[in-house]
Amino acid sequence: MQQLPSLTLQLHDLHRQVENLNVPLSTFAGIHITATDVELALFGQETVKISLEPEAKASLAELILNWLTTQATALHCKVVAAGISVSSQAPLDELRSRLWLEADIVPQVYADEHNPQVLASRVANDFDKDNVAAVYINQLNEVLVADDLLTFVDYETVTPLAQRELLQQEVDAFKGKKLVFFSATPRGGGVALMRHA
């Protein structure tokens, strides 16, 4: 009978330790880019408009990342995903890649919406209560994924030349063949495949 009170104390201690971790809350961002400014909002927060200076030293991606990081720190939250729209010819490749690689934020582009509050809400709806991304499947039962979050240059910066050359040999040998992936789980497949699925 002595073990039960001891186990209860251990569980209470473990519960207290988990509470002390102070894990940030999840949130979502909305980003609308025009030729002259950027409008940003975190889910449920006010929209902020930042003017883009032509001679600004920071890139558009840098400006947005800095704002998101500052806001997330101030509000003690983690931005899971960002809904993005553009009303100009602003290139999104660098922004999307840096959000994904540097901040672990899933970038989702919406062409038909320009309100940052609605963008944040819309991207939030693409995730479940556990922040797992919704999985979309086409008519051939293939999972649709963004194939342009990373560029070859992104891989070159972290992969030694010998490994890239070996991989290129494998790619050449694989041409004309089909790869089929089977997973024992209903979605996802581990961190190695997708961080938010």
Secondary structure, 3 states (H helix, E strand, C coil): CCHHHHHHHHHHHHHHHHHCCCCCEEEEEEEEECCCEEEEEECCCCCEEEECCCCCCCCHHHHHHHHHHHHHHHHCEEEEEEEEEECCCCCCHHHHHHHHHHHCCEEEECCCCCCHHHHHHHHHCCECCCCCECCCECCCCCECCCCCCCCHHHHHCCCCHHHHHHHHHHHHHHCCCCCCCCCCCCCCCCCCCCCCC
